């Protein structure tokens, strides 16, 4: 006998709100309905395992079909089904969770694998449907039930002639939502939200049941790491992220206590070391997709990786403010960070060659992680490596020759002073400075990634008594200078008169290398300040440069013997040479330099 009733919610005005605002993305309704079907199958299998029902010989699965003529989208499962009483409880009373009720009833048998946490999921269908029908038959010996509602707070319920166990939901798609009647669109949504659901999901459009399942019921991350091969890891990565470059390495998460957590985080090859490319970390709950890159669960710097994380302790429908303040979620986040750090440390200690070979791909990630997460920095600070002028990778302890324990009071006193580490930001542009260093047996590290200036400042902040960094063109190291020689005021006057630049400071030094007539240096911290301002869109004044004129150079000494006109020409030329080694010349500077070169050539030939 057909009856009618009111859907039990606190206000009739709730239905329009649910239909419009339940989820930010309409297409998530398919996830909710398919997940309900998967839950129904999981529940039935648990009932069978407890001896309360007989095992079925048919394949447990969820089938999706589209009828464009009737404008319906149907999702059908062969799970536990519902009695009329259960339909009244689980469907008509919004926010009453059938999953929580089931888990409570069978809590001694365990509720593992049950996806749903709230009763609102079913009503997501009304974001795209103008009318919805449910045909369901319980595993119990009770009549099948037909439920129907147009989403206006009323419904009808009656017996029907459904013969098989399970639930079929028929959605009459609204005219303005016809995209959900497109077969390819539905398949793509299933792949997006249901790729790893534990029972096969079919898009059965032909009605012959021969379509291939659209999901993988046992994703690689759910397996024990020792049972997974490198080929499987690479294939899973390609299939999941459509990246046909094999990942460098990966971290397989597999934890059951104090919380359940499975997943794989991949370190992808870097396409461009001058930027941080955002990866995609997919978050799942019991193999049901929740969202990409939820920073409340996955630390921000880990989103540079690609990965899949499945955590049953995170509910499908929950606010981000809840996640942010939930202690369990915070523990999960810290655990993921620790496992990534442990992987890097293990690789550094056990396979240094591989670690060095892939460093260019992971360097930006590690440095960004250190800046963003102090715990991560404390774990990995000793495995951060830099390439020196000889092409050898060294961490800072190796670079500085740090001993475990200083032997003398003098060494202890020396350790209290910060050590200056020189670095190169552009090997080509700073080639002259590099040669000066190499000729005198000095060393420097290569820091040519865009994040390096920030990271070096961060290291200075973290170790103010140990390290300070100077770019190789920031000063003339004492080892480059001869012990002899004093300031040559004549040379300084010649250069100043020829250059007439108020922002240029001119000094003389007697360098050990006499083949370099002059070099330009800029105060390290003034340059950093200016570059930081430019990064944030500030114009900034031109840097005040210091021209170091090498009095050991025969060309420089010849200046004193030339007439005023030639002195000016040679002085400008010496400055142009120094400028070309310091930075890329502007079009005007390059034009002037070329003209001077032609003048020299003409005088030499003629």
Secondary structure in CASP SS format (residue, H / E / C, confidence):
PFRMAT SS
TARGET T0000
AUTHOR 0000-0000-0000
METHOD secondary structure of the structure
MODEL  1
X C 1.00
X C 1.00
X E 1.00
X E 1.00
X E 1.00
X E 1.00
X C 1.00
X E 1.00
X C 1.00
X C 1.00
X C 1.00
X C 1.00
X C 1.00
X H 1.00
X H 1.00
X H 1.00
X H 1.00
X H 1.00
X H 1.00
X H 1.00
X H 1.00
X C 1.00
X C 1.00
X C 1.00
X C 1.00
X C 1.00
X C 1.00
X H 1.00
X H 1.00
X H 1.00
X H 1.00
X H 1.00
X H 1.00
X H 1.00
X H 1.00
X H 1.00
X H 1.00
X H 1.00
X H 1.00
X H 1.00
X H 1.00
X H 1.00
X H 1.00
X H 1.00
X H 1.00
X H 1.00
X H 1.00
X H 1.00
X H 1.00
X C 1.00
X C 1.00
X C 1.00
X C 1.00
X C 1.00
X C 1.00
X C 1.00
X C 1.00
X C 1.00
X C 1.00
X C 1.00
X E 1.00
X E 1.00
X E 1.00
X E 1.00
X E 1.00
X E 1.00
X E 1.00
X C 1.00
X C 1.00
X C 1.00
X C 1.00
X E 1.00
X E 1.00
X E 1.00
X E 1.00
X E 1.00
X E 1.00
X C 1.00
X C 1.00
X C 1.00
X C 1.00
X C 1.00
X C 1.00
X H 1.00
X H 1.00
X H 1.00
X H 1.00
X H 1.00
X H 1.00
X H 1.00
X C 1.00
X C 1.00
X E 1.00
X C 1.00
X C 1.00
X C 1.00
X C 1.00
X H 1.00
X H 1.00
X H 1.00
X H 1.00
X H 1.00
X H 1.00
X H 1.00
X H 1.00
X C 1.00
X H 1.00
X H 1.00
X H 1.00
X C 1.00
X C 1.00
X C 1.00
X C 1.00
X C 1.00
X C 1.00
X C 1.00
X C 1.00
X C 1.00
X C 1.00
X C 1.00
X H 1.00
X H 1.00
X H 1.00
X H 1.00
X H 1.00
X H 1.00
X H 1.00
X C 1.00
X E 1.00
X E 1.00
X E 1.00
X E 1.00
X E 1.00
X E 1.00
X E 1.00
X E 1.00
X E 1.00
X C 1.00
X C 1.00
X C 1.00
X C 1.00
X C 1.00
X C 1.00
X E 1.00
X E 1.00
X E 1.00
X E 1.00
X E 1.00
X E 1.00
X C 1.00
X C 1.00
X C 1.00
X C 1.00
X E 1.00
X E 1.00
X E 1.00
X E 1.00
X E 1.00
X E 1.00
X E 1.00
X C 1.00
X C 1.00
X C 1.00
X C 1.00
X C 1.00
X E 1.00
X E 1.00
X E 1.00
X E 1.00
X E 1.00
X E 1.00
X E 1.00
X E 1.00
X C 1.00
X H 1.00
X H 1.00
X H 1.00
X H 1.00
X H 1.00
X H 1.00
X H 1.00
X C 1.00
X H 1.00
X H 1.00
X H 1.00
X H 1.00
X H 1.00
X H 1.00
X H 1.00
X H 1.00
X H 1.00
X H 1.00
X H 1.00
X H 1.00
X C 1.00
X C 1.00
X C 1.00
X C 1.00
X C 1.00
X E 1.00
X E 1.00
X E 1.00
X E 1.00
X C 1.00
X C 1.00
X C 1.00
X C 1.00
X C 1.00
X C 1.00
X C 1.00
X C 1.00
X C 1.00
X C 1.00
X C 1.00
X C 1.00
X C 1.00
X C 1.00
X C 1.00
X C 1.00
X H 1.00
X H 1.00
X H 1.00
X C 1.00
X C 1.00
X H 1.00
X H 1.00
X H 1.00
X C 1.00
X C 1.00
X H 1.00
X H 1.00
X H 1.00
X H 1.00
X H 1.00
X H 1.00
X H 1.00
X H 1.00
X H 1.00
X H 1.00
X H 1.00
X H 1.00
X C 1.00
X C 1.00
X C 1.00
X C 1.00
X C 1.00
X C 1.00
X C 1.00
X E 1.00
X E 1.00
X E 1.00
X E 1.00
X E 1.00
X E 1.00
X E 1.00
X C 1.00
X C 1.00
X C 1.00
X C 1.00
X C 1.00
X E 1.00
X E 1.00
X E 1.00
X E 1.00
X E 1.00
X E 1.00
X E 1.00
X C 1.00
X C 1.00
X C 1.00
X C 1.00
X C 1.00
X C 1.00
X C 1.00
X C 1.00
X C 1.00
X C 1.00
X C 1.00
X C 1.00
X C 1.00
X E 1.00
X E 1.00
X E 1.00
X E 1.00
X E 1.00
X C 1.00
X C 1.00
X E 1.00
X E 1.00
X E 1.00
X E 1.00
X E 1.00
X C 1.00
X C 1.00
X C 1.00
X C 1.00
X C 1.00
X C 1.00
X C 1.00
X H 1.00
X H 1.00
X H 1.00
X H 1.00
X H 1.00
X C 1.00
X E 1.00
X E 1.00
X E 1.00
X E 1.00
X E 1.00
X C 1.00
X C 1.00
X C 1.00
X C 1.00
X C 1.00
X C 1.00
X C 1.00
X C 1.00
X C 1.00
X H 1.00
X H 1.00
X H 1.00
X H 1.00
X H 1.00
X H 1.00
X C 1.00
X H 1.00
X H 1.00
X H 1.00
X H 1.00
X H 1.00
X H 1.00
X H 1.00
X H 1.00
X H 1.00
X H 1.00
X H 1.00
X H 1.00
X H 1.00
X H 1.00
X H 1.00
X H 1.00
X H 1.00
X H 1.00
X H 1.00
X H 1.00
X H 1.00
X H 1.00
X H 1.00
X H 1.00
X C 1.00
X H 1.00
X H 1.00
X H 1.00
X H 1.00
X H 1.00
X H 1.00
X C 1.00
X H 1.00
X H 1.00
X H 1.00
X H 1.00
X H 1.00
X H 1.00
X H 1.00
X H 1.00
X H 1.00
X H 1.00
X H 1.00
X H 1.00
X H 1.00
X H 1.00
X C 1.00
X H 1.00
X H 1.00
X H 1.00
X H 1.00
X H 1.00
X H 1.00
X H 1.00
X H 1.00
X H 1.00
X H 1.00
X C 1.00
X E 1.00
X E 1.00
X E 1.00
X E 1.00
X C 1.00
X C 1.00
X C 1.00
X C 1.00
X E 1.00
X E 1.00
X E 1.00
X H 1.00
X H 1.00
X H 1.00
X H 1.00
X H 1.00
X C 1.00
X C 1.00
X C 1.00
X C 1.00
X C 1.00
X C 1.00
X C 1.00
X C 1.00
X H 1.00
X H 1.00
X H 1.00
X H 1.00
X H 1.00
X H 1.00
X H 1.00
X C 1.00
X C 1.00
X C 1.00
X E 1.00
X E 1.00
X E 1.00
X E 1.00
X E 1.00
X E 1.00
X C 1.00
X C 1.00
X C 1.00
X C 1.00
X C 1.00
X C 1.00
X H 1.00
X H 1.00
X H 1.00
X H 1.00
X H 1.00
X H 1.00
X H 1.00
X H 1.00
X H 1.00
X C 1.00
X C 1.00
X C 1.00
X C 1.00
X C 1.00
X E 1.00
X E 1.00
X C 1.00
X C 1.00
X C 1.00
X C 1.00
X C 1.00
X H 1.00
X H 1.00
X H 1.00
X H 1.00
X H 1.00
X H 1.00
X H 1.00
X H 1.00
X H 1.00
X H 1.00
X H 1.00
X C 1.00
X C 1.00
X C 1.00
X C 1.00
X E 1.00
X E 1.00
X E 1.00
X E 1.00
X E 1.00
X C 1.00
X C 1.00
X C 1.00
X C 1.00
X C 1.00
X C 1.00
X H 1.00
X H 1.00
X H 1.00
X E 1.00
X C 1.00
X C 1.00
X C 1.00
X C 1.00
X C 1.00
X C 1.00
X C 1.00
X H 1.00
X H 1.00
X H 1.00
X H 1.00
X H 1.00
X H 1.00
X H 1.00
X H 1.00
X H 1.00
X H 1.00
X H 1.00
X C 1.00
X C 1.00
X C 1.00
X C 1.00
X E 1.00
X E 1.00
X E 1.00
X E 1.00
X E 1.00
X E 1.00
X C 1.00
X E 1.00
X C 1.00
X C 1.00
X C 1.00
X C 1.00
X C 1.00
X C 1.00
X E 1.00
X E 1.00
X E 1.00
X E 1.00
X E 1.00
X C 1.00
X H 1.00
X H 1.00
X H 1.00
X H 1.00
X H 1.00
X H 1.00
X H 1.00
X H 1.00
X H 1.00
X H 1.00
X H 1.00
X H 1.00
X C 1.00
X C 1.00
X C 1.00
X C 1.00
X C 1.00
X C 1.00
X C 1.00
X C 1.00
X C 1.00
X E 1.00
X E 1.00
X E 1.00
X E 1.00
X E 1.00
X E 1.00
X C 1.00
X C 1.00
X C 1.00
X H 1.00
X H 1.00
X H 1.00
X H 1.00
X H 1.00
X H 1.00
X H 1.00
X H 1.00
X C 1.00
X C 1.00
X H 1.00
X H 1.00
X H 1.00
X H 1.00
X H 1.00
X H 1.00
X H 1.00
X H 1.00
X H 1.00
X H 1.00
X H 1.00
X H 1.00
X H 1.00
X H 1.00
X H 1.00
X H 1.00
X H 1.00
X H 1.00
X H 1.00
X C 1.00
X C 1.00
X C 1.00
X C 1.00
X H 1.00
X H 1.00
X H 1.00
X H 1.00
X H 1.00
X H 1.00
X H 1.00
X H 1.00
X H 1.00
X H 1.00
X H 1.00
X H 1.00
X H 1.00
X H 1.00
X H 1.00
X H 1.00
X H 1.00
X H 1.00
X H 1.00
X C 1.00
END
